[in-house]
């Protein structure tokens, strides 16, 4: 009886081993070894993950960071976004390999693979690495990544394997602090244009890379005024600037760009600084400058304790568009010369026009008027020109050009020159005073005419 029982047990164990199924995950490093070791010379390495299964159960593989990459001597220093992974496309045969072919930061609970519905055996390769290793503080870092084989719609237990990760960053690789000057709309030129709305401003980005250990400043210097090919110059205040998006340290509000060195940014007392900020340049008042293209350059200077260095030089170009405008402002804000409620033998009535010329073309010009007709009422009654006069007067700001009617003269139909500019074609302003004397035979009523003003180069 004892022998019979012993034989039965042996047969049962044999049957159990004969029909045992397989559901397992394992990994191997493509360059050998049992742990992932990364450094500047080997910043990327592959890990091949293989699944063996004969249970016909669909499965997924989940990646987790179970121990972040920490500096072993200073746990406050960690590698997070720089610890990256990508999938080596084509290394799988069947399922959905979800890891992109481009580097992405290693994430927790990242599904990297989902098998086909049959749960067939498969394998694939992940490439882990450290991007921008030169930007990471020197030291030895350790962390752990796990791979979990998780059955889908099955009571089978998950299988987890752990990969140790070691990263060595040598002191020679520690980044030296630096500052980049990046014009956002061109390669090397700050361009501004007075006649284009989108050309009124220009942004330059300042990127601050790496830790500074003491306070520093960034300054700018325009060593020469803006100057055109004809030798015309724009003085200070032709361009304004300000800093924006400064999260740490101190920028500046709106200031005029000058030919003196100007501080545009100051870090914190221990070198604390924004990762980046903008310098926005904008046009000031260009009305007093001649039309044309003006150029200069701006030098950007980094000043640290006991050290000054030139960061970059950008060209500056200002296109001051042509202006040749005539602005007519009636005293009573009407579109025509009008005298209302006239009666015979009334005292003279006046109507005034302020005439302003805004120009930057530096060429002489004249202002003319064209009178459509004599003053007429709704019934067609007219007041002859002999009762209607004009006189031109200088305003508070002394008129530069020549007024043609310094004394009252009768208004004439058609074109009459009222004003001629100085030889430089300067902007100017004057007043035209119209006066109407009511004749004895006047029919009472409202009388008006239309006058057109024109501006012409001469």
C-alpha positions in Angstrom: 0.0 0.0 0.0 2.8 2.4 0.8 4.5 1.7 -2.5 1.2 2.3 -4.4 0.6 5.6 -2.7 4.1 6.8 -3.4 3.8 6.0 -7.1 0.5 7.8 -7.4 2.0 11.0 -5.9 4.9 10.9 -8.3 2.6 10.5 -11.3 0.5 13.5 -10.1 3.6 15.7 -9.8 4.8 14.7 -13.3 1.4 15.5 -14.8 1.4 18.9 -13.1 4.8 19.8 -14.6 3.9 18.4 -18.0 1.0 20.8 -18.4 2.4 24.0 -16.6 1.9 27.1 -18.8 4.3 30.1 -19.4 3.6 33.8 -18.7 6.8 35.7 -18.1 8.8 38.9 -18.9 12.5 39.5 -19.0 15.0 42.1 -20.3 18.5 42.2 -21.5 20.8 45.2 -22.1 21.9 45.4 -25.8 25.5 46.2 -24.7 25.6 43.5 -22.0 25.6 43.7 -18.2 22.8 43.6 -15.7 22.3 47.3 -15.0 21.9 50.4 -17.1 25.0 52.6 -16.8 25.0 56.0 -18.6 27.6 58.7 -18.8 28.9 61.4 -21.3 30.6 58.8 -23.5 27.5 56.5 -23.4 24.6 58.7 -22.9 22.1 56.3 -24.6 21.8 52.5 -24.3 19.2 49.9 -25.4 17.1 47.6 -23.3 15.4 44.6 -25.1 12.2 43.5 -23.4 10.8 40.0 -24.2 7.6 38.3 -23.3 7.0 34.6 -23.3 3.4 33.4 -23.0 1.4 30.4 -24.0 -1.8 31.2 -22.1 -3.6 33.1 -25.0 -4.2 36.1 -22.8 -3.9 39.6 -24.1 -1.4 41.6 -22.1 0.2 45.1 -21.7 3.6 46.2 -20.4 3.7 49.2 -18.1 6.8 51.3 -17.4 7.2 53.0 -14.0 9.9 55.0 -12.2 10.0 53.4 -8.8 13.1 55.4 -7.7 13.8 58.8 -9.3 17.4 59.4 -10.4 18.9 61.2 -7.4 22.5 62.4 -6.7 23.9 59.9 -4.2 25.7 62.6 -2.3 23.0 65.3 -2.5 19.4 64.0 -2.9 18.2 67.5 -3.6 19.8 67.2 -7.0 17.8 65.0 -9.4 17.5 64.1 -13.1 13.9 64.2 -14.2 13.1 65.7 -17.6 16.5 64.9 -18.9 16.0 61.2 -18.3 14.5 60.2 -21.7 13.4 57.1 -23.6 12.4 56.3 -27.2 11.2 53.1 -29.0 13.3 51.4 -31.6 10.8 51.0 -34.3 10.4 47.6 -36.0 11.9 45.6 -33.1 8.4 44.2 -32.3 6.5 41.7 -34.5 2.9 41.7 -33.5 1.4 44.0 -30.9 1.0 47.8 -30.6 4.4 49.3 -29.7 3.4 52.7 -28.2 6.7 54.3 -27.5 7.5 57.1 -30.0 10.7 57.1 -32.1 11.7 60.5 -30.6 13.0 61.1 -27.1 10.4 61.8 -24.4 10.9 62.1 -20.7 10.5 58.8 -18.8 7.1 58.7 -17.2 5.3 56.7 -14.5 2.6 54.2 -15.5 3.5 54.6 -19.2 1.9 51.8 -21.3 4.8 51.0 -23.7 3.3 47.9 -25.4 -0.1 46.2 -25.8 -0.1 42.7 -27.3 -2.4 41.4 -30.1 -5.7 39.6 -29.0 -3.9 36.2 -29.0 -1.3 37.4 -26.5 1.5 36.1 -28.7 5.2 36.1 -27.6 6.9 39.3 -28.7 9.9 41.5 -27.9 11.0 45.1 -28.6 13.8 47.5 -27.7 13.7 50.7 -25.7 16.5 53.2 -25.8 17.1 55.1 -22.5 19.4 58.1 -22.3 20.3 61.4 -20.7 19.7 64.4 -22.9 21.8 67.5 -22.3 24.1 65.8 -19.9 26.4 68.8 -19.9 23.6 70.8 -18.2 23.4 68.5 -15.2 25.3 69.0 -11.9 28.3 66.7 -11.6 27.9 63.6 -9.4 26.7 59.9 -9.4 23.0 59.3 -9.7 21.0 56.2 -9.0 17.4 55.3 -9.8 15.2 52.4 -10.7 12.7 51.6 -13.5 10.3 48.7 -13.4 8.5 46.8 -16.3 5.2 45.2 -15.4 3.7 42.4 -17.5 0.0 43.0 -16.8 -2.6 40.5 -18.1 -5.8 42.1 -19.6 -9.1 40.5 -18.6 -7.5 37.7 -16.7 -7.1 36.8 -13.0 -3.4 35.9 -13.6 -1.0 37.9 -11.4 1.2 40.6 -13.0 4.9 40.0 -13.4 7.3 42.9 -12.5 11.1 43.1 -13.3 13.3 46.0 -12.0 16.1 47.7 -13.9 18.8 49.6 -11.9 19.9 52.8 -13.5 23.3 54.5 -12.8 24.3 57.9 -14.3 27.8 59.4 -13.9 28.2 63.1 -14.7 31.8 64.3 -14.4 32.8 67.8 -13.2 34.3 68.6 -16.6 30.8 68.5 -18.0 29.2 71.1 -15.8 27.8 73.8 -17.9 29.3 77.2 -17.8 26.7 79.9 -17.4 25.9 81.8 -20.6 23.4 84.2 -22.1 21.9 84.0 -25.6 20.5 87.0 -27.5 17.9 85.8 -30.1 16.1 88.3 -32.4 12.7 86.6 -32.9 11.9 87.8 -36.5 15.3 87.7 -38.2 18.8 86.4 -37.9 20.7 89.4 -36.8 18.7 92.6 -37.5 16.2 94.6 -35.4 13.8 96.0 -38.0 11.2 98.7 -37.4 8.9 100.3 -40.0 6.8 103.4 -39.3 4.3 102.5 -42.1 3.5 98.9 -41.2 1.4 98.1 -38.1 3.3 94.9 -37.6 6.6 96.8 -38.0 6.0 99.1 -35.1 7.6 96.7 -32.5 10.3 94.1 -32.5 11.1 91.5 -29.8 14.5 90.1 -28.9 14.6 87.1 -26.6 17.3 86.8 -23.9 17.9 83.2 -22.7 19.9 82.6 -19.5 21.6 79.2 -19.4 23.1 77.6 -16.4 23.5 78.8 -12.8 25.3 82.1 -12.1 26.9 82.1 -8.6 26.8 85.9 -8.1 24.9 88.9 -9.2 25.2 89.9 -12.9 23.8 92.5 -15.2 23.0 92.6 -18.9 23.4 96.0 -20.7 23.0 97.3 -24.2 25.0 100.0 -26.0 24.2 101.7 -29.3 27.6 103.3 -30.0 26.4 105.4 -33.0 23.1 107.2 -33.6 20.8 105.9 -36.2 21.9 107.4 -39.5 20.6 107.4 -43.1 22.7 107.0 -46.3 22.2 110.8 -46.8 23.8 111.5 -43.4 20.6 112.4 -41.6 20.5 111.3 -38.0 17.9 110.2 -35.5 18.7 111.4 -32.0 17.6 109.7 -28.7 14.0 108.7 -28.3 13.5 107.6 -31.9 13.3 104.1 -30.4 11.9 103.0 -27.0 12.4 99.7 -25.3 11.2 97.7 -22.3 11.7 94.2 -20.8 8.8 91.8 -20.5 8.1 88.4 -18.9 10.8 88.8 -16.3 10.0 86.1 -13.7 13.2 86.6 -11.5 15.6 89.5 -11.2 14.7 93.0 -12.3 14.0 94.3 -15.8 13.2 97.9 -16.9 10.1 99.8 -17.8 9.8 101.9 -21.0 12.9 103.9 -21.7 14.3 105.7 -24.8 17.2 104.0 -26.5 20.3 106.2 -26.3 23.9 106.1 -27.3 24.9 105.6 -23.7 25.2 102.1 -22.1 21.9 101.1 -20.5 21.2 98.3 -18.1 18.3 96.2 -19.2 18.4 93.3 -16.7 19.8 92.7 -13.2 19.8 89.2 -11.6 19.2 88.4 -7.9 22.0 89.0 -5.4 23.2 85.4 -5.7 22.8 85.1 -9.4 19.1 84.0 -9.3 17.8 84.7 -12.8 14.9 84.2 -15.2 15.4 81.4 -17.7 14.4 83.9 -20.4 12.7 87.3 -21.0 11.9 89.6 -23.9 13.3 93.1 -24.9 10.6 94.8 -26.9 11.7 97.7 -29.1 9.1 100.2 -30.4 9.2 103.3 -32.5 9.0 106.7 -30.8 7.9 110.0 -32.4 9.5 110.2 -35.9 7.6 113.2 -37.1 10.6 115.5 -37.0 12.9 113.1 -38.9 13.2 112.9 -42.7 11.9 109.9 -44.6 14.5 107.2 -45.2 16.2 104.1 -43.9 18.3 104.7 -40.8 20.8 102.1 -39.4 23.0 101.5 -36.4 23.9 98.5 -34.2 23.3 97.4 -30.6 25.9 95.6 -28.5 24.7 93.4 -25.6 27.1 93.2 -22.7 27.3 90.7 -19.7 28.9 92.1 -16.6 29.8 89.8 -13.7 32.0 90.3 -10.7 35.4 91.3 -12.2 34.4 90.3 -15.7 32.8 92.0 -18.7 32.0 90.2 -22.0 30.3 91.0 -25.3 27.4 88.7 -25.8 26.2 89.7 -29.3 25.9 92.6 -31.7 22.6 93.1 -33.6 22.1 95.5 -36.5 19.3 98.0 -36.1 17.3 99.3 -39.1 14.5 101.9 -39.0 12.4 102.6 -42.1 10.8 106.0 -41.6 8.1 106.1 -44.2 7.2 109.1 -46.4 4.7 111.5 -44.8 3.0 114.2 -46.9 -0.3 115.1 -45.2 -2.7 118.1 -45.1 -5.0 118.4 -42.1 -7.8 120.9 -42.3 -9.7 121.8 -39.1 -12.7 124.1 -39.4 -13.3 126.4 -36.4 -16.9 125.1 -36.3 -16.1 121.6 -37.3 -18.1 121.8 -40.6 -17.3 120.4 -44.0 -17.9 123.6 -45.8 -17.8 127.4 -45.4 -21.2 128.4 -44.2 -22.8 131.6 -43.0 -26.3 131.2 -41.4 -29.1 133.6 -40.8 -27.7 136.5 -42.8 -29.5 139.8 -43.0 -28.8 143.0 -45.0 -26.4 145.5 -43.4 -25.3 143.1 -40.6 -21.8 143.4 -39.2 -19.2 141.2 -41.1 -19.1 137.5 -40.2 -16.0 135.3 -40.0 -15.3 131.6 -40.6 -11.8 130.3 -39.8 -9.8 127.2 -40.9 -6.6 125.9 -39.3 -4.4 124.3 -42.0 -1.6 122.0 -40.9 1.0 120.3 -43.1 2.8 117.2 -41.8 5.7 116.1 -43.9 9.1 114.5 -43.7 10.2 114.4 -47.4 12.3 117.6 -47.1 11.0 119.1 -50.4 9.3 122.5 -50.9 5.5 122.5 -51.3 2.5 124.8 -51.6 -1.0 124.8 -50.3 -3.8 125.9 -52.6 -7.6 126.4 -52.3 -10.2 125.8 -55.0 -13.5 127.7 -54.5 -16.4 125.9 -56.1 -18.7 128.9 -56.5 -19.9 132.1 -54.9 -21.8 131.9 -51.7 -25.3 130.7 -52.6 -28.6 130.0 -50.7 -31.1 127.3 -51.3 -33.1 129.5 -53.7 -30.1 130.2 -55.8 -29.4 133.7 -54.6 -25.7 134.6 -54.5 -23.3 137.0 -52.8 -20.7 138.3 -55.2 -17.0 137.6 -54.4 -16.4 141.3 -53.8 -18.1 140.9 -50.3 -16.2 137.7 -49.5 -12.5 138.0 -48.4 -9.6 135.8 -47.1 -6.6 136.5 -45.0 -3.9 134.1 -43.8 -2.4 134.3 -40.4 0.5 132.8 -38.5 -0.3 130.7 -35.4 1.3 130.9 -32.0 4.1 128.7 -33.3 5.8 131.0 -35.8 5.0 129.9 -39.4 8.2 129.0 -41.3 6.9 129.3 -44.8 5.5 132.2 -46.8 1.8 133.3 -46.3 0.3 134.7 -49.6 -2.6 136.7 -48.0 -1.2 138.9 -45.2 -4.0 141.4 -45.9 -7.6 140.9 -46.7 -8.2 140.1 -50.4 -11.3 139.1 -52.3 -11.8 135.3 -52.6 -11.5 134.1 -56.2 -13.1 131.1 -57.9 -11.0 128.1 -58.9 -7.3 127.6 -57.7 -5.5 130.1 -55.5 -2.1 129.5 -53.7 -2.4 130.3 -50.0 1.0 129.2 -48.7 4.5 128.2 -49.9 6.8 126.3 -47.6 10.4 127.1 -46.7 13.2 125.6 -48.8 13.6 122.6 -46.5 9.9 121.7 -46.8 9.3 121.9 -43.1 6.1 120.8 -41.5 4.0 123.9 -40.8 0.6 125.3 -39.7 -1.3 128.5 -40.4 -4.9 129.9 -40.3 -7.2 131.0 -43.1 -9.7 133.6 -42.0 -12.7 134.1 -44.3 -14.9 137.2 -43.8 -18.3 138.0 -45.3 -19.8 141.5 -45.5 -23.6 141.5 -46.0 -24.6 143.8 -48.9 -27.6 146.1 -48.6 -29.6 144.2 -51.3 -28.9 140.8 -49.6 -31.8 138.4 -49.4 -32.0 137.0 -45.8 -31.0 133.3 -45.4 -28.3 130.7 -45.1 -25.4 131.0 -47.7 -22.6 128.5 -48.3 -19.9 127.4 -50.7 -17.4 124.5 -50.9 -13.7 124.9 -50.8 -11.2 122.2 -51.6 -7.6 122.4 -50.3 -4.6 120.7 -52.0 -1.0 120.0 -51.1 1.5 119.9 -53.9 5.3 119.5 -54.1 7.1 122.3 -56.0 
